[in-house]
Amino acid sequence: MITIGFSSKKVDENFVNYIKKSVGIPNAEIIPIENPGKYSLTEAYNIILEKSTNDIVVFCHDDIYFEKNNWGNKVLKHFKRNPEYGILGVAGSTKLPKSGMWWEDKTRMRGIVNHEHEGKKWESKYSKNLGNKIDDVVLVDGLFFAIDKNKTKTNFDESVKGFHLYDVDFCFRNYLEDVKIGVIYDIRLTHKSIGMTNQEWENNRIEFSEKYQDKLPVKISPDINIDSKIKVLLSSLLFKTYTGSEMYVFELAKSLTKLNCDVTVMSDIDGPLSRQARQYDIKTIPFNEPPGYKMGDGKWGMNTPEGFQPSQPNMLYKVSEVDFDIVHIQHKPVTERILQLYPSLPKIATIHSEVIDLEDPIDDETILKYITIRPEIKEKITTIDGISEDKVEVVYNPIDTTKFNTTNTKDEGYILFVGTIDYLRENTIKDISNYAKENKRDLWLVGENKSNYLSDLLKEPHVKHFEPTTDVQKYVKNCHETAGILLGRTTIESWLCGKNSWIYDVDSSGIILNKELTTPPDDVSKFSSIEVAKKIKENYIEIIKQW
């Protein structure tokens, strides 16, 4: 029922017997090709195909061993349960770039293989373990793969000389003929080699990429929808207190978890907001512990050809691949760092302001979408920063409508301003203070003080200051009206509570350009956190499929 074939400079009968024993199928057909250089690997494998008497044929290297016996029955079960597949392997990729170097994008690699070299053994985990399920790929590695002769459309191309790229060429030509290829996870083996390229490999790679330049690259888009599990790395400059961008991350992450997303926030997380986030199954990690990296301390280290080398203190070392589906970023310095750490992961960026340098966008090929929280920001980054308009979408700030609504609201007469008290808001706060005083109303300021003018303002009996809080709805629901710069969170929150809001248009220095008293719009539902999160997740899906 199964044939196992391999090519070896000199056939080792011990290896033949090992295959017979470990395969777990009595009378399995073994076809060893003794090949001290007489045949290319494509010629040797075609000989095996010609000699084989079974439909299922396994090709493998002669320097492997299996972690468990009876692997042959698992191969047969996979083909029986999944008759649509023609080629199955233990490692591969969902993408084949123009270079032909299929491991070029490690985020596209699939499978788990052990390696052993110079007395050391380690696991190369290219993707999460799917158990007895199959990952669809474009190609599999020649280390170990099985084919169903009834499903494959072409044999090995003997114009591919030597012992390299035979697997890529064979799989790709079959892939072009609609042969389904997959990676399996329940057969674990160890390769007693680290696998290295040489000039022959490079020559074959160049020939392959030139031969198929009109058909490359190819990739398999994952089958995902709005209900699919998506693993998100969400990063911003701060995730500690209650500023606008921090609350954006909090509300978005909270709603994404409800939409079956696994969310990790990487930021400066030493604060009450990050602690609160963990109550909603939002993971938080600091900037100095990015996933896939480890900080050197001078104690742990690595084995190198020059011997053991201790890690350098305060230096980040990449120690593993990560399995995030997408990275969602905010703020220019964070974006620059993320691009260094994860250069091959797809990304989406949210831009929160058109007047703050911190919010200037970075144009990078891995950032496939830019979310702006108001139309004016979109106008700025497309006309001034040169971001392509088709990559930009306006999606408003996410607001928790279970907190901000018209239930149990009242008017206690004060005007409310929520936000960091700083240089950008100075003119606005002083103007709204004068307005409140003229109209015999109190002005309540809620936010962190980063100014030298608050103390003077508080000398006015009508001005009160409160520390930032996540429960700001208790102020919004009871105010007369609100004020803020541009279209910020407080304005939207007041609209959802049925309150009017002063919107101040300011420049990058905080100079007031215009102000307008606005009333709640009819379509306030577009600001709901869950509706915003749905739009964001739809963008995630579009990006992941595109990537």
C-alpha positions, -999 to +999 in steps of 0.1 A: +000+000+000+030+023+003+064+028-013+093+045+003+122+056-019+154+075-013+187+082-031+221+076-013+257+077-023+260+043-007+229+024+005+231+017+042+212-016+049+207-004+085+188+026+073+167+003+049+159-019+079+151+011+100+126+024+074+110-011+072+106-012+110+095+024+116+070+027+088+046+003+106+032-014+075+041-050+067+056-056+033+060-019+026+079-014-006+114+001-001+133+014-032+168+026-024+188+041-052+226+038-048+237+070-064+274+080-061+268+108-086+254+088-115+219+104-114+205+138-105+179+136-078+152+143-103+164+113-124+167+091-093+132+100-081+117+093-115+133+058-114+116+053-080+083+064-095+087+040-124+096+011-102+070+017-075+040-006-075+019+015-051-001+047-056+013+063-024+050+070-027+072+086+000+105+104-009+129+111+019+165+119+027+187+092+041+198+112+071+165+113+090+149+094+119+113+094+131+103+104+167+076+076+166+071+045+146+040+037+125+043+069+105+033+051+073-002+045+085-006+082+093+005+090+057-021+066+043-048+080+066-042+115+055-046+106+019-077+085+026-094+112+047-083+140+024-085+126-011-082+161-027-045+162-018-018+150-042+014+160-022+019+160+015+051+170+035+062+180+069+075+215+061+066+240+034+053+275+027+021+293+016+042+316-005+067+312-033+084+345-041+101+355-074+134+345-059+124+309-055+137+310-020+106+297-002+118+304+033+124+340+025+092+350+043+093+330+075+058+341+084+046+320+055+064+289+065+044+259+079+054+227+097+075+215+126+109+197+121+136+187+145+173+192+136+204+175+150+239+187+144+272+181+162+255+165+192+228+192+196+191+188+188+165+214+185+130+220+172+123+242+142+087+252+147+076+272+117+039+274+126+015+262+153+008+225+156-025+216+138-025+180+151-040+157+125-052+186+103-035+198+071-022+233+062-025+242+025+008+253+010+023+260-024+052+236-019+068+212+006+104+206+015+122+175+000+133+163+034+102+141+035+071+142+013+045+118+000+026+118-032-005+101-046+004+092-082-032+093-091-034+130-081-001+144-093+001+156-129+038+157-136+069+138-127+103+153-117+118+176-143+151+160-152+164+193-166+169+202-130+204+189-124+221+179-092+205+177-058+188+210-052+155+227-060+140+194-073+113+197-046+104+233-054+103+226-091+082+194-087+057+210-063+053+242-083+047+225-116+021+204-100+006+234-082+002+251-115-018+221-126-041+225-096-026+197-075-034+203-039-004+204-016-003+203+022+018+202+053+010+176+080+019+178+117+014+144+133+046+129+117+076+142+136+111+135+124+146+147+130+170+158+102+206+150+111+217+181+092+211+219+093+205+221+055+228+245+036+228+260+002+257+260-022+266+273-057+246+244-073+216+254-053+220+291-063+224+282-100+192+261-099+174+288-080+183+314-107+173+291-135+140+283-117+131+319-110+139+329-146+119+300-160+088+310-140+092+347-137+058+353-153+041+330-128+058+341-096+052+351-069+023+328-058+006+326-025-023+309-008-047+333+009-061+320+041-097+311+043-109+336+070-140+356+077-154+379+103-158+350+127-123+336+123-097+336+151-071+363+144-040+369+164-033+406+167-002+425+180-015+460+189+011+485+198+012+522+208+035+546+225+016+544+259-009+521+274-010+534+310-036+560+317-066+575+299-054+597+271-072+596+237-049+572+219-046+550+250-084+547+253-085+540+216-063+510+220-082+499+251-117+501+236-105+486+203-087+457+220-117+451+243-141+448+214-117+428+192-116+401+219-154+399+216-149+393+179-127+362+184-094+380+182-064+371+204-050+406+213-016+414+227-008+451+235+029+460+234+036+494+249+047+512+281+023+493+303+030+504+339-003+520+347-039+515+357-052+512+322-030+482+313-039+465+346-076+470+338-071+456+303-059+423+316-094+418+331-107+416+296-083+389+284-061+415+267-024+404+270+001+432+278+038+432+273+065+459+277+086+473+249+117+456+263+102+421+259+089+420+223+075+386+213+102+365+196+130+384+213+150+381+245+170+407+263+206+399+269+219+398+304+254+384+301+244+350+316+224+331+289+240+328+255+242+309+222+264+281+208+282+294+177+310+280+155+334+299+178+319+282+209+295+295+235+289+332+233+272+349+263+245+375+255+253+411+257+235+430+285+206+452+273+208+439+237+178+423+221+183+389+205+158+373+181+152+338+195+121+326+177+095+334+150+061+348+160+027+337+148+008+370+148-015+374+119-012+411+118+004+441+136-017+472+144+005+502+152+001+538+164+027+567+166+057+573+145+085+561+169+066+529+177+061+523+140+098+527+133+106+502+160+080+477+149+093+478+113+128+468+127+115+440+149+089+425+125+099+434+089+080+406+073+046+408+091+017+427+076+007+459+093-021+484+097-016+519+112-040+542+130-033+579+127-049+600+155-040+636+146-032+659+117-014+685+139+011+664+160+044+653+146+042+621+166+013+611+144+031+616+110+026+584+090+055+562+077+051+549+042+063+513+042+054+484+019+044+462+049+018+488+061-011+480+038-038+502+054-040+535+073-070+542+096-077+578+103-101+587+130-116+617+111-117+629+075-093+659+081-065+634+090-071+615+058-069+647+038-036+656+054-018+623+051-028+618+014-021+654+002+009+663+024+025+630+035+019+612+001+001+582+014-019+566-014-056+574-010-067+538-017-048+527+014-066+551+037-099+547+054-118+568+079-129+548+109-140+569+139-129+566+175-144+535+192-167+544+221-183+520+246-220+526+241-228+506+272-213+535+292-221+565+269-258+566+261-288+587+270-299+565+299-300+584+333-285+616+319-291+650+336-279+686+333-260+699+363-249+730+344-212+726+341-191+726+309-168+696+306-133+694+290-116+660+290-080+656+279-044+661+287-039+697+299-009+707+278+004+733+253-018+721+225-050+727+245-040+758+263-058+784+241-089+762+239-091+757+277-086+793+284-112+803+258-138+778+271-131+790+306-139+826+296-171+813+278-182+794+310-175+824+332-195+847+309-224+823+310-222+818+348-213+781+344-186+760+360-158+745+339-147+710+349-114+698+336-107+661+336-072+650+326-035+648+334-018+681+340+013+687+318+011+725+319+022+755+339-011+773+335-035+751+354-026+766+387-036+800+375-068+788+361-078+771+393-077+805+411-109+811+392-138+798+414-157+784+385-128+761+374-124+726+389-098+699+380-102+661+383-077+634+377-081+612+346-103+582+349-117+554+329-152+562+343-154+596+326-190+588+316-201+600+351-189+635+341-203+634+305-238+622+315-243+651+339-227+680+321-245+708+302-221+706+272-186+696+264-156+711+246-125+697+230-100+701+202-108+687+168-132+657+167-119+639+198-133+612+220-151+636+244-172+652+216-183+617+204-190+606+240-211+637+246-231+631+214-238+596+225-252+610+258-273+635+239-251+665+248-239+693+226-202+698+221-178+727+212-153+716+186-122+738+185-101+736+153-065+743+162-031+742+145+000+724+156+008+752+181-027+751+196-037+784+179-075+784+175-085+785+139-123+781+144-148+769+169-183+755+165-210+743+188-223+710+174-253+689+181-255+651+181-257+637+146-283+611+135-258+583+128-241+581+162-241+543+160-210+544+138-191+554+169-200+522+188-169+502+198-182+470+185-191+485+151-157+501+148-140+469+158-159+450+131-147+475+105-111+472+118-113+434+117-127+435+081-095+454+073-074+428+091-090+401+069-085+420+037-048+426+046-041+390+057-056+377+024-037+403+004-005+394+022 
